[in-house]
Amino acid sequence: MSLIASGLLVAGQIVGPIAGALVAVVLMKIEPRAPQDKAAARRYRIGSIATTAILFTLPLWITALM
């Protein structure tokens, strides 16, 4: 049980700064200047948001099951 709790704590410590950086980039509207790069950046941003949301909710879900 303590191994799972430690793993969840580490997961939260990893996902937190990633989520914070992603929020900062989105709020500050940091994006490339070239139009063709903007489309690629938008795809990567959507993928990053989805991945971060999954990584954020997974430890919360596991904690709720405990």
Buried (B, 14 or more C-beta within 10 A) or exposed (E): EEEEEEEBEEBBEEBEEBBEEBEEBEEEEEEEEEEEEEEEBEEEBEEBBEEBEEBBEEBEEBEEEE
